[in-house]
Amino acid sequence: MSDFIYRPQIEVLSAADGVRRRQWSDEDKLRIVEESLVGYRQVTATARRHGICRSLLTTWRRQYRNGELGASRSASFAPVTVTKDIPASQPGPG
């Protein structure tokens, strides 16, 4: 009989052990997308050059086409009509 008892080693993984996700600024995304639009068949080469997957770059390109990428939210205005003050003694329309 052997004195060896098999005990599997359990490795505890933590979220802090893994590689953190990168955060891309809108300016970086726009620069990378515009670079991928120059020339023929540049999506894969551009993605590889910047260390991102092709599907992520494809998603950014779709957002760019739809105007969703880097579009700053501008203030929307409602039309306003200015009229002369109506004295309180006159009845209003109605």
DSSP file (Angstrom, degrees, kcal/mol; ACC not computed):
  #  RESIDUE AA STRUCTURE BP1 BP2  ACC     N-H-->O    O-->H-N    N-H-->O    O-->H-N    TCO  KAPPA ALPHA  PHI   PSI    X-CA   Y-CA   Z-CA
    1    1 A M              0   0    0      0, 0.0     2,-0.3     0, 0.0     0, 0.0   0.000 360.0 360.0 360.0 149.4    0.0    0.0    0.0
    2    2 A S        -     0   0    0      2,-0.1     0, 0.0     1,-0.1     0, 0.0  -0.701 360.0-147.2 -99.1 146.4    1.2    3.5   -0.7
    3    3 A D  S    S+     0   0    0     -2,-0.3     2,-0.5     2,-0.0    -1,-0.1   0.526  70.5 108.0 -82.9  -6.2    1.5    6.3    1.8
    4    4 A F        -     0   0    0      2,-0.0     2,-0.5     1,-0.0    -2,-0.1  -0.606  49.5-171.1 -79.2 123.3    0.5    8.8   -1.0
    5    5 A I        -     0   0    0     -2,-0.5     2,-0.5     2,-0.0    -2,-0.0  -0.968  23.2-128.2-114.2 123.9   -2.9   10.3   -0.6
    6    6 A Y        +     0   0    0     -2,-0.5    -2,-0.0     1,-0.0     0, 0.0  -0.585  31.7 173.8 -75.5 119.4   -4.1   12.3   -3.6
    7    7 A R        -     0   0    0     -2,-0.5     2,-0.1     0, 0.0    -2,-0.0  -0.949  26.3-136.7-125.0 109.1   -5.3   15.7   -2.5
    8    8 A P        -     0   0    0      0, 0.0     2,-0.5     0, 0.0    -2,-0.0  -0.393  20.7-122.2 -66.0 139.9   -6.2   18.0   -5.3
    9    9 A Q        -     0   0    0     -2,-0.1     2,-0.6     1,-0.0     0, 0.0  -0.701  20.8-145.7 -85.7 130.6   -5.0   21.5   -4.8
   10   10 A I        -     0   0    0     -2,-0.5     2,-0.6     2,-0.0    -1,-0.0  -0.840   8.1-155.4 -99.4 127.1   -7.7   24.1   -4.9
   11   11 A E        -     0   0    0     -2,-0.6     2,-0.6     2,-0.0    -2,-0.0  -0.896   6.3-147.6-105.5 124.9   -6.8   27.4   -6.4
   12   12 A V        -     0   0    0     -2,-0.6     2,-0.4     2,-0.0    -2,-0.0  -0.796  13.3-159.7 -93.8 124.5   -8.8   30.4   -5.3
   13   13 A L        -     0   0    0     -2,-0.6     2,-0.3     3,-0.0     3,-0.0  -0.832   4.1-163.7-105.4 142.8   -9.2   33.0   -7.9
   14   14 A S    >>  -     0   0    0     -2,-0.4     3,-1.2     1,-0.1     4,-0.7  -0.874  31.3-121.3-120.6 154.8  -10.1   36.6   -7.1
   15   15 A A  G >4 S+     0   0    0     -2,-0.3     3,-0.5     1,-0.3    -1,-0.1   0.793 114.6  61.3 -64.0 -26.5  -11.4   39.3   -9.4
   16   16 A A  G 34 S+     0   0    0      1,-0.2    -1,-0.3     4,-0.0     4,-0.1   0.693  95.6  62.2 -72.8 -17.8   -8.3   41.3   -8.4
   17   17 A D  G <4 S+     0   0    0     -3,-1.2    -1,-0.2     2,-0.1    -2,-0.2   0.778  92.9  78.4 -77.6 -26.7   -6.1   38.6   -9.9
   18   18 A G  S << S-     0   0    0     -4,-0.7     2,-0.4    -3,-0.5    -3,-0.0  -0.183  95.2 -85.0 -81.9 172.7   -7.4   39.0  -13.4
   19   19 A V        -     0   0    0      1,-0.1    -1,-0.1     3,-0.0     2,-0.1  -0.609  47.3-123.2 -77.2 131.8   -6.6   41.6  -16.1
   20   20 A R        -     0   0    0     -2,-0.4     2,-0.2    -4,-0.1    -1,-0.1  -0.427  27.4-104.7 -74.2 150.1   -8.8   44.7  -15.7
   21   21 A R        -     0   0    0     -2,-0.1     2,-0.3     1,-0.1    -1,-0.1  -0.492  35.7-120.1 -71.5 143.0  -10.9   45.8  -18.6
   22   22 A R        -     0   0    0     -2,-0.2     2,-0.6    -3,-0.1    -1,-0.1  -0.595  16.0-139.8 -83.4 146.9   -9.6   48.8  -20.4
   23   23 A Q        -     0   0    0     -2,-0.3     2,-0.5     0, 0.0    -1,-0.0  -0.940  15.3-156.2-107.2 121.2  -11.7   51.9  -20.6
   24   24 A W        -     0   0    0     -2,-0.6     2,-0.1     4,-0.0    -2,-0.0  -0.836  11.0-135.5 -99.7 129.9  -11.6   53.6  -24.0
   25   25 A S     >  -     0   0    0     -2,-0.5     4,-2.4     1,-0.1     5,-0.2  -0.405  25.2-112.2 -75.3 160.1  -12.4   57.3  -24.3
   26   26 A D  H  > S+     0   0    0      1,-0.2     4,-2.6     2,-0.2     5,-0.2   0.865 119.0  55.5 -61.4 -35.2  -14.7   58.5  -27.0
   27   27 A E  H  > S+     0   0    0      2,-0.2     4,-2.3     1,-0.2    -1,-0.2   0.911 108.7  46.9 -64.5 -41.6  -11.7   60.2  -28.7
   28   28 A D  H  > S+     0   0    0      2,-0.2     4,-2.5     1,-0.2     5,-0.2   0.917 112.2  50.0 -65.6 -42.6   -9.7   57.0  -28.8
   29   29 A K  H  X S+     0   0    0     -4,-2.4     4,-2.8     1,-0.2     5,-0.2   0.932 111.7  48.2 -60.9 -45.7  -12.7   55.1  -30.2
   30   30 A L  H  X S+     0   0    0     -4,-2.6     4,-2.7     1,-0.2     5,-0.2   0.912 111.6  50.0 -62.2 -42.3  -13.2   57.7  -32.9
   31   31 A R  H  X S+     0   0    0     -4,-2.3     4,-1.8     2,-0.2    -1,-0.2   0.922 113.5  45.2 -62.3 -44.7   -9.5   57.7  -33.8
   32   32 A I  H  X S+     0   0    0     -4,-2.5     4,-1.9     2,-0.2    -2,-0.2   0.909 114.0  48.9 -67.3 -42.5   -9.4   53.9  -34.1
   33   33 A V  H  X S+     0   0    0     -4,-2.8     4,-1.1     1,-0.2    -2,-0.2   0.935 111.7  48.4 -63.8 -45.8  -12.7   53.7  -36.1
   34   34 A E  H  X S+     0   0    0     -4,-2.7     4,-0.5     1,-0.2     3,-0.2   0.858 109.9  53.1 -64.7 -33.4  -11.5   56.4  -38.5
   35   35 A E  H >< S+     0   0    0     -4,-1.8     3,-0.9    -5,-0.2    -1,-0.2   0.885 107.4  52.0 -64.7 -37.9   -8.2   54.6  -38.9
   36   36 A S  H 3< S+     0   0    0     -4,-1.9     6,-0.5     1,-0.2    -1,-0.2   0.710 103.0  59.4 -72.8 -18.7  -10.1   51.4  -39.7
   37   37 A L  H 3< S+     0   0    0     -4,-1.1     2,-0.5    -3,-0.2    -1,-0.2   0.627  85.0  92.9 -84.4 -13.1  -12.2   53.1  -42.4
   38   38 A V  S << S-     0   0    0     -3,-0.9     2,-0.1    -4,-0.5    -3,-0.0  -0.688  90.4  -8.7 -83.3 126.6   -9.1   54.1  -44.4
   39   39 A G  S    S-     0   0    0     -2,-0.5     2,-0.4     2,-0.1     3,-0.3  -0.259  98.5 -46.1  86.4-173.0   -8.2   51.7  -47.1
   40   40 A Y  S    S-     0   0    0      1,-0.2    -2,-0.1     2,-0.1    -3,-0.0  -0.838 111.9  -5.4-105.4 132.9   -9.5   48.2  -48.0
   41   41 A R  S    S+     0   0    0     -2,-0.4     4,-0.4     1,-0.1    -1,-0.2   0.922  79.5 144.1  55.3  54.6  -10.0   45.4  -45.4
   42   42 A Q     >  +     0   0    0     -6,-0.5     4,-2.5    -3,-0.3     5,-0.3   0.459  40.4  89.4-101.8  -1.9   -8.5   47.3  -42.5
   43   43 A V  H  > S+     0   0    0      2,-0.2     4,-2.6     1,-0.2     5,-0.2   0.962  93.4  38.7 -63.7 -53.3  -10.8   46.1  -39.7
   44   44 A T  H  > S+     0   0    0      1,-0.2     4,-2.5     2,-0.2     5,-0.2   0.918 118.5  48.0 -65.1 -44.1   -8.8   43.1  -38.6
   45   45 A A  H  > S+     0   0    0     -4,-0.4     4,-2.2     2,-0.2    -1,-0.2   0.907 114.0  46.9 -64.9 -41.3   -5.4   44.8  -39.1
   46   46 A T  H  X S+     0   0    0     -4,-2.5     4,-1.7     2,-0.2    -2,-0.2   0.918 112.5  49.7 -67.0 -43.3   -6.5   47.8  -37.1
   47   47 A A  H  X>S+     0   0    0     -4,-2.6     5,-2.5    -5,-0.3     4,-0.7   0.924 112.6  47.5 -61.2 -44.1   -8.0   45.8  -34.3
   48   48 A R  H ><5S+     0   0    0     -4,-2.5     3,-0.7     1,-0.2    -1,-0.2   0.896 108.9  54.5 -63.8 -40.3   -4.8   43.7  -34.1
   49   49 A R  H 3<5S+     0   0    0     -4,-2.2    -1,-0.2     1,-0.2    -2,-0.2   0.841 114.8  39.6 -63.2 -33.8   -2.7   46.8  -34.0
   50   50 A H  H 3<5S-     0   0    0     -4,-1.7    -1,-0.2     2,-0.1    -2,-0.2   0.419 112.8-115.5 -98.8   0.8   -4.6   48.3  -31.1
   51   51 A G  T <<5S+     0   0    0     -4,-0.7     2,-0.3    -3,-0.7    -3,-0.2   0.836  73.6 121.5  73.1  33.3   -5.0   45.0  -29.2
   52   52 A I      < -     0   0    0     -5,-2.5    -1,-0.3    -6,-0.2     2,-0.2  -0.842  66.4 -99.9-121.5 162.7   -8.8   44.8  -29.4
   53   53 A C     >  -     0   0    0     -2,-0.3     4,-1.7     1,-0.1     3,-0.5  -0.508  28.1-120.3 -82.5 154.0  -11.0   42.1  -30.9
   54   54 A R  H  > S+     0   0    0      1,-0.2     4,-2.3     2,-0.2     5,-0.2   0.841 111.1  58.0 -61.4 -36.1  -12.5   42.5  -34.3
   55   55 A S  H  > S+     0   0    0      2,-0.2     4,-2.1     1,-0.2    -1,-0.2   0.858 104.2  51.8 -66.9 -34.2  -16.0   42.3  -33.0
   56   56 A L  H  > S+     0   0    0     -3,-0.5     4,-2.3     2,-0.2    -1,-0.2   0.925 110.9  47.5 -66.2 -43.6  -15.5   45.2  -30.6
   57   57 A L  H  X S+     0   0    0     -4,-1.7     4,-2.3     1,-0.2    -2,-0.2   0.881 110.0  53.2 -64.1 -37.7  -14.2   47.3  -33.5
   58   58 A T  H  X S+     0   0    0     -4,-2.3     4,-2.1     2,-0.2    -1,-0.2   0.894 108.6  50.1 -63.4 -39.8  -17.1   46.3  -35.6
   59   59 A T  H  X S+     0   0    0     -4,-2.1     4,-2.3     2,-0.2    -2,-0.2   0.920 110.6  49.1 -63.9 -44.0  -19.5   47.4  -32.8
   60   60 A W  H  X S+     0   0    0     -4,-2.3     4,-2.2     1,-0.2    -2,-0.2   0.884 109.6  52.4 -62.7 -38.6  -17.7   50.8  -32.6
   61   61 A R  H  X S+     0   0    0     -4,-2.3     4,-2.4     2,-0.2    -1,-0.2   0.895 109.2  49.5 -65.4 -39.2  -18.0   51.2  -36.4
   62   62 A R  H  X S+     0   0    0     -4,-2.1     4,-2.1     2,-0.2    -2,-0.2   0.924 111.5  48.7 -64.1 -43.7  -21.7   50.5  -36.3
   63   63 A Q  H  <>S+     0   0    0     -4,-2.3     5,-2.7     1,-0.2     6,-1.2   0.873 110.3  52.5 -62.7 -36.4  -22.1   53.1  -33.5
   64   64 A Y  H ><5S+     0   0    0     -4,-2.2     3,-0.9     4,-0.2    -2,-0.2   0.920 109.5  48.2 -64.4 -45.1  -20.1   55.5  -35.5
   65   65 A R  H 3<5S+     0   0    0     -4,-2.4    -2,-0.2     1,-0.2    -1,-0.2   0.871 112.7  48.6 -63.0 -37.4  -22.4   55.0  -38.6
   66   66 A N  T 3<5S-     0   0    0     -4,-2.1    -1,-0.2    -5,-0.1    -2,-0.2   0.473 114.7-115.8 -83.6  -1.5  -25.5   55.5  -36.4
   67   67 A G  T < 5S+     0   0    0     -3,-0.9    -3,-0.2    -4,-0.4    -2,-0.1   0.685  85.4 115.4  77.3  17.8  -24.1   58.6  -34.8
   68   68 A E      < +     0   0    0     -5,-2.7     2,-0.6    -6,-0.2     3,-0.3   0.644  51.3  85.6 -92.5 -17.0  -24.0   57.1  -31.4
   69   69 A L  S    S-     0   0    0     -6,-1.2     3,-0.1     1,-0.2    -2,-0.1  -0.765 110.6 -11.5 -94.6 120.0  -20.2   57.1  -30.9
   70   70 A G  S    S+     0   0    0     -2,-0.6     2,-0.8     1,-0.3    -1,-0.2   0.557  88.4 148.0  75.1   6.8  -18.8   60.3  -29.6
   71   71 A A        -     0   0    0     -3,-0.3    -1,-0.3    -4,-0.1     2,-0.2  -0.650  40.8-143.7 -78.6 113.9  -22.0   62.2  -30.0
   72   72 A S        -     0   0    0     -2,-0.8     2,-0.9    -3,-0.1    -3,-0.0  -0.556  21.4-111.8 -76.8 142.0  -22.2   64.8  -27.3
   73   73 A R        -     0   0    0     -2,-0.2     2,-0.2     3,-0.0    -1,-0.1  -0.622  37.1-157.1 -76.0 107.4  -25.6   65.3  -25.9
   74   74 A S        -     0   0    0     -2,-0.9     2,-0.2     1,-0.1    -3,-0.0  -0.534  25.5 -98.0 -85.0 154.5  -26.5   68.8  -27.0
   75   75 A A        -     0   0    0     -2,-0.2     2,-0.4     1,-0.0    -1,-0.1  -0.489  36.5-139.1 -70.4 135.8  -29.1   70.8  -25.1
   76   76 A S        -     0   0    0     -2,-0.2     2,-0.4    -3,-0.0    -1,-0.0  -0.794  15.2-154.2 -98.9 142.6  -32.4   70.7  -26.8
   77   77 A F        -     0   0    0     -2,-0.4     3,-0.0     3,-0.0     0, 0.0  -0.895   5.8-144.5-117.8 144.0  -34.5   73.9  -27.0
   78   78 A A        -     0   0    0     -2,-0.4     2,-0.1     1,-0.0    -2,-0.0  -0.849  34.2-103.6-102.0 142.0  -38.2   74.4  -27.2
   79   79 A P        -     0   0    0      0, 0.0     2,-0.4     0, 0.0    -1,-0.0  -0.396  37.4-157.6 -65.6 140.7  -39.6   77.2  -29.3
   80   80 A V        -     0   0    0     -2,-0.1     2,-0.5     2,-0.0    -3,-0.0  -0.968   6.6-154.4-123.1 135.4  -40.8   80.1  -27.2
   81   81 A T        -     0   0    0     -2,-0.4     2,-0.5     2,-0.0     0, 0.0  -0.943   9.1-152.7-109.8 127.1  -43.3   82.8  -28.3
   82   82 A V        +     0   0    0     -2,-0.5     2,-0.3     0, 0.0    -2,-0.0  -0.873  19.2 178.3-101.2 125.5  -43.1   86.1  -26.5
   83   83 A T        -     0   0    0     -2,-0.5     2,-0.1     1,-0.0     3,-0.1  -0.804  35.7 -90.3-120.5 163.9  -46.3   88.1  -26.4
   84   84 A K        -     0   0    0     -2,-0.3     2,-0.1     1,-0.1    -1,-0.0  -0.418  53.3 -95.7 -69.3 148.2  -47.3   91.4  -24.9
   85   85 A D        -     0   0    0     -2,-0.1    -1,-0.1     1,-0.1     3,-0.0  -0.437  34.3-137.9 -64.8 136.1  -48.5   91.3  -21.3
   86   86 A I        -     0   0    0     -2,-0.1    -1,-0.1    -3,-0.1     6,-0.1  -0.862  24.7-115.6 -95.1 123.4  -52.3   91.2  -21.0
   87   87 A P    >   -     0   0    0      0, 0.0     3,-1.2     0, 0.0    -1,-0.0  -0.260  19.7-123.3 -57.9 147.1  -53.6   93.4  -18.3
   88   88 A A  T 3  S+     0   0    0      1,-0.3     4,-0.1     3,-0.0    -2,-0.0   0.723 106.4  65.1 -66.5 -22.0  -55.3   91.5  -15.5
   89   89 A S  T 3  S+     0   0    0      2,-0.1    -1,-0.3     0, 0.0    -3,-0.0   0.731  88.8  77.5 -76.4 -20.3  -58.6   93.5  -15.9
   90   90 A Q  S <  S-     0   0    0     -3,-1.2     2,-0.1     1,-0.0    -4,-0.0  -0.724  89.1-116.4 -90.0 136.8  -59.2   92.1  -19.4
   91   91 A P        -     0   0    0      0, 0.0     3,-0.1     0, 0.0    -2,-0.1  -0.457  30.5-123.5 -69.6 144.4  -60.6   88.6  -19.7
   92   92 A G        -     0   0    0      1,-0.2    -4,-0.0    -2,-0.1     2,-0.0  -0.274  40.2 -74.0 -79.0 170.8  -58.3   86.1  -21.4
   93   93 A P              0   0    0      0, 0.0    -1,-0.2     0, 0.0     0, 0.0  -0.318 360.0 360.0 -63.2 144.1  -59.3   84.0  -24.4
   94   94 A G              0   0    0     -3,-0.1    -2,-0.0    -2,-0.0     0, 0.0   0.808 360.0 360.0 160.6 360.0  -61.5   81.4  -23.7
